[in-house]
């Protein structure tokens, strides 16, 4: 027999915890299912989040779970929602432990998986001295020897962005096609050096980047490296529930939502990185809160004919 919930929130990161908190305060029977795969878990600290600047991600999420415990109508459960289908009056969702739960609404907050380059030595440095977002990590890397590894116009953009945090920036093209004259002019004007050799390995010591190794055997001393890291859906649940995805530039499978965070599948909402054009913790928290408010209004529309916008096409 399945359990019945008014809303099942899938994902216990910043967006999911924020959504569950608002749903709990609205006295809605809410189940939060968390696989524990938050994308910023590798980072030592969260940068730029008001009230929590420099706090470890795990500490933020633990604090969020403790807050949820104050609301008897919210239950937190570790695990994954592996599949689901629309049924009369809602959805049936299958958990990885074999259980099945019923929900009137589903709020997807499963996040995204970052896909940095497959480069020897990178994995151990990811989220610390190798990073994807200068706004998240730039302060910690300020005034250090930095490099960016990227291609095309994105390479120029990344290098010029880094100049806001350091005067010592090198653009690594990794043997890609030559930069055009305009790109070289802009980089030279910003005092950004260009190294076009192929990168083969990242060298570290005591958990921190120390040098970048090239195919010719030479090394470039660096303290931090900004890389391109495309995003992809961590969970296939959105597709299984019939929610459309689109290419957002950062990801080829960003979940499409309207202004009210509704997906193309009626009754399925989404918040956070899986549908954001620019993923970051503060934005995910805000999106989770906003989406939960819309979910509550949609439930009240069913119950009391509360005026509510039509479902997304």
C-alpha positions in Angstrom: 0.0 0.0 0.0 1.4 3.4 -0.9 1.7 6.4 1.4 -0.3 9.5 0.5 1.3 12.9 0.4 0.1 16.3 -0.8 3.6 17.0 -2.2 6.7 14.9 -2.7 9.9 17.0 -2.9 12.6 15.0 -4.8 16.1 16.3 -3.7 17.4 17.5 -0.4 19.8 20.3 -1.5 19.2 24.0 -1.2 16.1 24.1 -3.3 14.5 21.0 -2.0 15.0 21.9 1.7 13.8 25.4 1.1 10.7 24.1 -0.6 9.9 21.5 2.1 10.3 24.2 4.8 7.7 26.4 3.1 5.4 23.5 2.5 5.7 22.5 6.1 4.9 25.9 7.4 1.8 25.8 5.1 0.7 22.7 6.9 1.0 20.5 3.8 1.7 16.8 4.1 5.2 16.7 2.6 7.7 14.0 1.9 11.3 15.0 1.1 13.3 12.2 -0.6 17.0 13.0 -0.6 19.7 11.0 -2.4 22.5 13.0 -0.7 24.2 14.0 -4.0 24.4 17.7 -3.7 26.6 19.1 -6.4 28.6 21.5 -4.1 29.5 18.8 -1.6 33.1 18.8 -2.8 33.5 22.5 -1.9 34.9 23.4 1.5 32.6 26.4 1.9 29.7 28.2 0.4 30.7 31.6 -0.9 28.4 34.6 -1.0 25.3 33.2 0.8 24.0 35.9 3.2 24.2 34.7 6.7 26.1 31.6 5.8 29.2 32.9 3.9 32.0 30.5 4.3 29.9 27.8 5.8 30.5 24.2 4.8 27.7 22.8 2.5 27.1 19.8 4.7 26.5 22.1 7.7 24.0 24.1 5.8 22.0 21.0 4.7 22.2 19.5 8.2 20.8 22.7 9.6 18.0 22.6 7.0 17.0 19.1 8.0 17.0 20.0 11.7 14.6 22.9 10.9 12.3 20.5 9.0 12.1 18.3 12.0 10.0 21.0 13.8 7.1 20.4 11.4 5.2 17.2 12.1 3.6 17.2 8.6 7.1 17.0 6.9 9.0 13.7 6.7 12.6 13.4 5.5 13.7 10.2 3.9 17.0 9.1 2.5 16.9 7.5 -0.9 16.0 8.0 -4.5 12.8 8.3 -6.5 13.7 5.9 -9.4 10.4 6.2 -11.4 7.0 7.6 -11.4 3.8 8.0 -13.4 0.7 10.2 -13.4 -2.5 8.7 -12.1 -5.9 10.0 -11.2 -5.6 12.8 -8.7 -1.8 12.8 -8.8 1.2 10.5 -9.1 2.6 7.2 -8.0 6.4 7.4 -7.3 8.7 4.4 -6.9 11.5 4.6 -4.4 14.8 2.7 -4.6 13.9 0.6 -1.6 10.9 -0.9 -3.3 8.3 1.4 -1.6 5.7 3.3 -3.5 4.3 6.7 -2.5 1.4 8.7 -3.8 1.5 12.5 -4.3 -0.9 15.1 -5.5 2.0 17.2 -6.6 5.7 16.5 -7.3 8.4 19.2 -6.9 11.7 18.2 -8.6 14.8 19.6 -7.0 17.3 16.9 -8.0 20.0 19.3 -9.1 22.6 18.9 -11.7 25.8 17.0 -12.1 28.9 19.0 -13.1 31.1 17.5 -15.8 34.6 19.0 -15.6 37.3 17.9 -18.1 38.6 14.4 -17.8 42.1 15.5 -16.8 44.5 13.5 -14.6 44.8 15.1 -11.2 41.6 17.2 -11.5 39.2 15.1 -9.5 41.1 15.5 -6.2 41.1 19.3 -6.6 37.5 19.8 -7.8 35.6 22.3 -5.7 38.7 23.8 -4.1 41.6 25.0 -6.2 39.9 23.8 -9.5 36.5 25.4 -9.8 33.8 26.5 -12.3 32.3 29.7 -10.8 34.5 32.7 -9.9 31.7 34.2 -7.8 31.7 31.1 -5.6 35.5 30.6 -5.3 37.1 33.8 -6.6 37.5 35.4 -3.1 39.4 32.4 -1.8 41.6 32.6 -5.0 42.2 36.4 -4.8 45.6 37.7 -5.7 46.9 34.2 -6.5 48.4 32.7 -9.7 45.4 31.7 -11.7 44.6 30.0 -15.1 41.5 29.3 -17.0 41.1 26.2 -19.3 38.5 26.8 -21.9 37.9 27.1 -25.7 36.4 29.7 -28.1 34.7 32.8 -26.9 34.1 31.2 -23.5 37.8 31.1 -23.0 38.1 34.9 -23.4 35.1 35.5 -21.2 36.5 33.3 -18.4 39.9 34.8 -18.5 38.6 38.4 -18.4 36.3 37.4 -15.6 39.2 36.1 -13.5 41.0 39.4 -13.8 38.6 40.8 -11.3 40.2 38.6 -8.6 43.9 38.5 -9.7 46.4 40.4 -11.8 48.2 37.1 -12.7 45.9 35.2 -15.1 46.9 32.8 -17.9 44.5 31.5 -20.6 45.1 27.8 -21.5 43.7 26.9 -24.9 44.8 23.2 -24.6 46.0 23.2 -28.3 42.6 24.3 -29.6 42.0 26.5 -32.6 43.8 29.8 -32.5 42.2 32.8 -31.0 41.2 35.5 -33.5 42.9 38.9 -33.5 40.2 40.7 -31.6 40.3 38.1 -28.8 44.1 38.4 -28.5 43.8 42.2 -28.4 41.3 42.1 -25.6 43.4 39.6 -23.6 46.6 41.6 -24.1 44.8 44.8 -23.0 43.8 43.0 -19.8 47.3 41.7 -19.3 46.2 38.1 -19.7 48.9 35.7 -20.9 48.0 33.0 -23.5 49.5 29.5 -23.4 48.4 27.3 -26.3 50.2 24.1 -25.4 48.2 20.9 -24.7 47.5 20.3 -21.0 48.1 16.7 -19.8 48.0 16.8 -16.0 47.3 18.9 -12.9 50.0 18.7 -10.2 49.1 19.2 -6.5 50.5 19.1 -3.1 48.7 18.8 0.2 45.3 18.9 -1.6 46.1 22.2 -3.5 47.0 22.9 -7.1 50.7 23.7 -7.6 51.3 23.4 -11.3 49.9 22.5 -14.7 51.8 20.0 -16.8 52.0 20.3 -20.6 52.6 17.6 -23.3 56.1 19.0 -23.9 57.1 18.2 -20.4 57.1 21.8 -19.1 55.1 23.0 -16.1 53.3 26.2 -15.3 53.1 27.2 -11.6 49.5 27.9 -10.7 47.5 28.1 -7.5 44.0 28.0 -9.0 42.3 26.8 -12.3 38.9 27.8 -13.7 37.5 25.2 -16.0 34.4 24.7 -18.1 32.1 22.1 -16.5 28.9 21.5 -18.5 25.8 20.4 -16.5 23.6 17.4 -17.0 20.6 16.0 -15.2 21.5 13.9 -12.2 18.1 12.1 -12.2 16.0 10.8 -15.2 12.8 11.4 -13.2 11.8 14.6 -15.0 11.8 12.7 -18.3 9.9 9.8 -16.8 7.2 12.1 -15.5 6.9 13.7 -19.0 8.6 17.1 -18.1 10.2 18.7 -21.2 13.8 19.6 -21.3 15.7 22.1 -23.4 19.3 23.3 -24.1 20.0 26.3 -21.9 23.6 26.8 -23.0 24.9 25.5 -19.7 23.2 22.1 -20.1 21.6 20.2 -23.0 18.8 18.9 -20.7 17.7 21.7 -18.4 14.1 21.1 -17.3 11.8 23.7 -18.9 9.6 25.7 -16.5 7.3 28.7 -16.8 7.3 31.8 -14.7 5.5 29.8 -11.9 8.1 27.0 -11.9 5.6 24.6 -13.6 7.0 22.0 -16.0 5.2 20.9 -19.1 3.8 17.9 -17.1 0.7 19.1 -15.1 1.2 18.8 -11.4 5.0 18.6 -11.7 7.0 21.6 -10.6 10.8 22.2 -10.6 13.2 24.4 -8.7 16.9 24.9 -8.4 19.8 24.0 -10.6 18.0 21.5 -12.8 16.0 24.3 -14.3 18.2 27.4 -13.6 20.1 29.3 -16.3 22.8 30.2 -13.7 23.0 27.7 -10.8 24.0 29.0 -7.3 22.9 28.3 -3.8 21.2 31.6 -3.0 19.1 31.3 -6.2 18.2 27.7 -5.4 17.0 28.6 -2.0 14.8 31.4 -3.4 13.5 29.2 -6.2 12.6 26.4 -3.8 10.6 28.9 -1.6 8.8 30.4 -4.5 7.9 27.1 -6.1 6.5 25.8 -2.8 4.3 28.8 -2.5 2.9 28.1 -6.0 2.4 24.4 -5.1 0.4 25.5 -2.1 -1.8 27.8 -4.2 -2.4 25.0 -6.7 -3.6 22.7 -3.9 -5.9 25.4 -2.6 -7.3 25.9 -6.1 -8.3 22.2 -6.1 -9.8 22.4 -2.6 -11.5 25.8 -2.5 -11.6 27.1 -6.1 -8.8 29.6 -5.4 -8.2 31.6 -8.6 -5.1 30.1 -10.2 -3.4 30.5 -13.6 -3.9 27.8 -16.2 -1.4 25.0 -16.3 1.6 25.4 -18.6 1.1 24.3 -22.2 
